[in-house]
Amino acid sequence: MSETTVAEVMGELAALEDPKMRAANEKRGDDHGVHLSKLRAVAKRLKTQQDLARGLWATGNTAARLLALLICRPKAFEQDELDTMLRESRAPKVHDWLVNYVVKKSPHAEELRVKWTADADPVAASAGWALTTERVAKKPEGLDLPGLLDTIEAEMKDAPDRLQWAMNHCLAQIGIEHPEHRARALDIGERLEVLKDYPTPPNCTSPFAPSWINEMVRRQTSA
């Protein structure tokens, strides 16, 4: 198979552009109009191509960057490269996919978690909290869970949206996964009332931490 060029892929993405999809995405801060199922189909065909992924990322185009994150080799990125990519990721979907699809699989994930959590930029800090939430659920050994709850209690209420959402997810995960800290997690959630009134579709779990914790624990105990 001949090597696919960045120009060829950009032409394909342009042909997939849907104005209605762009309008819907732009309401969420994501400036692209390619349906994600079609984007994933392109990625499935291209398979893993690290050089092409780097070239697509360098275009700065949001759809191209999302595709790059699907065809890249997560472990091939250096720590500084991932740090730069995160700071370039202003579109929420790019930020989310970079953290979840790439950084979480990187050998540099823990160093970046520590670095980003302490970052003054709330968007970078939210990535650090997302990585912390992953550790709370899968590898909590060595984490200071009471200390995390102290920070959440002190800072979550007034945190910018993306950082607040990430801290709230961490709060819920602590409450769900660690029964010894559940009462405190529930208490913090009840008092801060973060996302208490968030519009939640029927049959979906509310992101309000006490509701989220109680529902997931209920599912665990009834399974």
C-alpha positions as CSV (number, residue, x, y, z in Angstrom):
1,M,0.0,0.0,0.0
2,S,1.4,3.4,-1.0
3,E,2.0,5.8,1.9
4,T,-0.9,8.2,2.5
5,T,0.0,11.8,2.6
6,V,-1.3,14.6,4.9
7,A,-2.8,16.4,1.9
8,E,-4.7,13.3,0.8
9,V,-6.2,12.9,4.3
10,M,-7.0,16.6,4.6
11,G,-8.9,16.3,1.3
12,E,-10.8,13.3,2.6
13,L,-11.7,15.1,5.8
14,A,-12.9,18.2,3.9
15,A,-15.2,16.0,1.9
16,L,-16.7,14.5,5.1
17,E,-17.4,18.0,6.5
18,D,-21.1,18.4,7.5
19,P,-22.3,22.0,8.3
20,K,-24.9,20.8,10.7
21,M,-22.4,18.7,12.5
22,R,-20.0,21.6,12.7
23,A,-22.8,23.9,14.2
24,A,-23.6,21.3,16.8
25,N,-19.9,20.7,17.7
26,E,-19.1,24.4,17.9
27,K,-21.6,24.8,20.7
28,R,-19.3,22.6,22.7
29,G,-16.2,24.4,21.6
30,D,-15.1,21.8,19.0
31,D,-14.5,23.5,15.7
32,H,-15.0,20.6,13.2
33,G,-17.8,19.1,11.2
34,V,-16.8,15.5,10.7
35,H,-19.1,12.8,12.3
36,L,-17.0,10.9,14.7
37,S,-18.1,7.5,13.4
38,K,-16.8,8.5,9.9
39,L,-13.6,9.7,11.5
40,R,-13.1,6.4,13.2
41,A,-13.8,4.6,9.9
42,V,-11.0,6.6,8.3
43,A,-8.7,5.7,11.2
44,K,-9.6,2.0,10.9
45,R,-8.6,2.1,7.3
46,L,-5.3,4.0,7.9
47,K,-4.3,1.8,10.9
48,T,-1.3,3.0,13.0
49,Q,0.9,5.5,11.2
50,Q,3.0,7.6,13.6
51,D,4.6,9.9,11.0
52,L,1.2,10.6,9.4
53,A,-0.3,11.3,12.9
54,R,2.5,13.8,13.6
55,G,1.8,15.5,10.2
56,L,-1.9,15.7,10.8
57,W,-1.4,17.1,14.3
58,A,0.9,19.8,12.9
59,T,-1.9,21.1,10.7
60,G,-3.7,22.5,13.7
61,N,-7.0,21.3,12.2
62,T,-9.3,19.9,14.9
63,A,-10.7,17.0,12.8
64,A,-7.1,16.2,11.6
65,R,-5.9,16.2,15.2
66,L,-8.7,13.9,16.4
67,L,-7.7,11.5,13.5
68,A,-4.1,11.8,14.5
69,L,-4.9,10.7,18.0
70,L,-6.6,7.6,16.6
71,I,-3.8,6.4,14.4
72,C,-0.8,7.4,16.5
73,R,1.5,5.1,18.6
74,P,1.0,6.5,22.1
75,K,4.2,5.1,23.5
76,A,6.2,6.8,20.7
77,F,5.8,10.3,22.1
78,E,8.3,11.9,24.4
79,Q,7.2,13.6,27.6
80,D,7.9,17.1,26.4
81,E,6.1,16.4,23.1
82,L,2.9,15.3,25.0
83,D,3.2,18.4,27.2
84,T,3.3,20.6,24.2
85,M,0.4,18.8,22.5
86,L,-1.7,19.2,25.6
87,R,-1.1,23.0,25.7
88,E,-2.0,23.2,22.0
89,S,-5.3,21.3,22.6
90,R,-7.9,24.0,23.2
91,A,-10.8,22.1,21.6
92,P,-12.4,20.0,24.4
93,K,-12.7,16.8,22.3
94,V,-9.0,17.0,21.3
95,H,-8.0,17.5,24.9
96,D,-10.2,14.6,26.1
97,W,-8.9,12.2,23.4
98,L,-5.3,13.2,23.9
99,V,-5.5,12.4,27.7
100,N,-7.6,9.3,27.4
101,Y,-6.3,7.6,24.2
102,V,-2.7,8.7,24.3
103,V,-1.3,10.0,27.6
104,K,-3.0,7.2,29.7
105,K,-1.1,4.7,27.6
106,S,2.2,6.5,27.7
107,P,5.1,5.6,29.9
108,H,5.2,9.3,30.9
109,A,1.7,9.3,32.3
110,E,2.7,9.5,36.0
111,E,5.3,12.3,35.5
112,L,2.8,14.3,33.5
113,R,0.0,13.7,36.0
114,V,2.1,15.2,38.8
115,K,3.3,18.1,36.6
116,W,-0.1,19.0,35.2
117,T,-2.0,18.7,38.5
118,A,0.2,21.5,39.9
119,D,-0.1,23.7,36.7
120,A,-1.5,27.2,37.0
121,D,-3.3,26.7,33.7
122,P,-6.7,25.2,34.6
123,V,-6.9,23.3,31.3
124,A,-3.6,21.6,32.0
125,A,-4.6,21.0,35.6
126,S,-7.8,19.3,34.5
127,A,-5.7,16.8,32.5
128,G,-3.7,16.1,35.7
129,W,-6.9,15.5,37.6
130,A,-8.2,13.2,34.9
131,L,-5.0,11.1,35.2
132,T,-5.4,11.1,39.0
133,T,-8.9,9.8,38.6
134,E,-7.6,7.0,36.5
135,R,-5.1,6.1,39.3
136,V,-7.9,6.3,41.9
137,A,-9.8,3.7,40.0
138,K,-7.0,1.4,38.8
139,K,-3.8,2.0,40.8
140,P,-4.5,3.9,44.0
141,E,-1.4,2.6,45.9
142,G,0.7,5.6,46.9
143,L,-2.0,8.2,46.3
144,D,-2.9,10.5,49.2
145,L,-6.7,10.1,49.0
146,P,-7.4,12.2,52.1
147,G,-5.1,14.9,50.7
148,L,-7.0,14.8,47.3
149,L,-10.3,15.2,49.2
150,D,-8.8,18.2,51.1
151,T,-7.8,19.9,47.8
152,I,-11.2,19.1,46.2
153,E,-13.0,20.5,49.2
154,A,-11.0,23.7,49.2
155,E,-10.9,24.4,45.4
156,M,-13.6,22.6,43.4
157,K,-16.4,25.0,44.1
158,D,-14.7,28.0,42.5
159,A,-12.6,26.1,39.8
160,P,-13.1,26.9,36.1
161,D,-15.5,24.6,34.3
162,R,-13.1,22.0,32.8
163,L,-11.0,21.8,36.0
164,Q,-14.2,21.7,38.2
165,W,-15.6,18.8,36.1
166,A,-12.3,16.8,36.4
167,M,-12.1,17.4,40.2
168,N,-15.7,16.3,40.5
169,H,-15.0,13.1,38.6
170,C,-12.2,12.4,41.0
171,L,-14.4,13.0,44.0
172,A,-17.0,10.6,42.7
173,Q,-14.4,8.0,41.8
174,I,-12.9,8.1,45.3
175,G,-16.4,7.7,46.8
176,I,-17.3,4.8,44.4
177,E,-14.0,2.9,44.7
178,H,-12.9,3.5,48.3
179,P,-15.6,2.7,50.9
180,E,-13.4,4.1,53.7
181,H,-13.6,7.5,52.2
182,R,-17.2,7.3,50.9
183,A,-18.9,9.2,53.7
184,R,-16.5,12.1,53.4
185,A,-16.8,12.2,49.6
186,L,-20.6,12.3,49.9
187,D,-20.4,15.0,52.5
188,I,-18.2,17.2,50.3
189,G,-20.4,16.7,47.3
190,E,-23.6,17.6,49.3
191,R,-22.1,20.7,50.8
192,L,-20.4,22.1,47.6
193,E,-23.4,21.2,45.4
194,V,-21.2,21.2,42.3
195,L,-23.3,20.1,39.2
196,K,-26.3,19.5,41.4
197,D,-28.6,21.1,38.8
198,Y,-26.8,19.7,35.7
199,P,-29.4,18.7,33.1
200,T,-29.3,14.9,32.9
201,P,-31.3,12.9,30.4
202,P,-33.7,10.2,31.6
203,N,-31.9,6.9,32.4
204,C,-28.6,8.6,32.7
205,T,-26.6,9.0,35.9
206,S,-26.3,12.6,37.2
207,P,-22.7,14.0,37.4
208,F,-23.6,15.4,40.8
209,A,-21.1,13.5,42.9
210,P,-23.5,12.1,45.7
211,S,-26.0,10.9,43.1
212,W,-23.2,9.4,41.0
213,I,-21.6,7.7,43.9
214,N,-24.8,6.2,45.3
215,E,-26.0,5.0,41.9
216,M,-22.7,3.3,41.1
217,V,-22.4,1.7,44.5
218,R,-26.0,0.5,44.1
219,R,-25.1,-1.2,40.8
220,Q,-22.0,-2.8,42.4
221,T,-24.0,-4.2,45.3
222,S,-26.9,-5.5,43.1
223,A,-24.7,-7.1,40.5
